[in-house]
């Protein structure tokens, strides 16, 4: 399983497995709000700070992949 690096203002702040990152991206594409994605991640055992960072990075990744 691949690890995805998480960034905040060009500084690496952690890593998460690719399955979790893809879950966050998919939830956002399905119309969930950022807070909704954070709630899903927290139910899966992530701390609030890490869940927020995963969700923010996933949203940024989704925005980059738009045509």
C-alpha positions in Angstrom: 0.0 0.0 0.0 1.4 3.4 -1.0 1.8 6.2 1.5 0.6 9.7 0.6 2.4 12.7 2.1 0.3 15.4 3.6 1.4 19.0 3.3 0.5 22.3 4.9 2.0 25.4 3.3 4.7 23.4 1.4 5.7 21.7 4.7 5.3 17.9 5.0 3.1 17.3 8.1 2.5 13.5 7.9 1.6 10.5 5.8 -1.5 8.5 5.2 -2.2 5.3 3.3 -3.5 5.7 -0.2 -6.8 3.9 0.5 -7.7 6.5 3.2 -6.7 9.3 0.9 -8.8 7.9 -2.0 -11.8 7.5 0.4 -11.6 11.2 1.4 -11.3 12.2 -2.3 -14.3 10.0 -3.2 -16.4 11.3 -0.4 -15.8 14.9 -1.5 -16.6 14.0 -5.2 -19.8 12.4 -4.0 -20.9 15.8 -2.5 -19.9 15.5 1.1 -18.8 18.7 2.8 -15.3 19.0 4.2 -16.7 18.6 7.7 -18.6 15.5 6.6 -15.4 13.9 5.4 -13.6 14.9 8.6 -16.4 13.1 10.6 -16.0 10.0 8.4 -12.2 9.9 9.0 -12.6 10.5 12.7 -15.0 7.5 12.9 -12.2 5.5 11.3 -9.8 6.4 14.2 -8.0 9.5 13.0 -7.5 12.5 15.3 -9.3 15.7 14.4 -6.2 17.5 13.3 -5.0 14.7 11.0 -8.6 14.2 9.6 -8.8 17.9 8.7 -5.4 17.8 7.0 -6.4 14.6 5.0 -9.6 16.2 3.9 -8.0 19.5 2.9 -5.3 17.7 0.9 -7.9 15.5 -0.8 -9.9 18.6 -1.7 -6.8 20.3 -3.2 -6.0 17.1 -5.1 -9.6 16.9 -6.5 -9.4 20.6 -7.6 -6.1 19.9 -9.4 -7.6 17.0 -11.4 -10.6 19.0 -12.8 -10.4 19.6 -16.5 
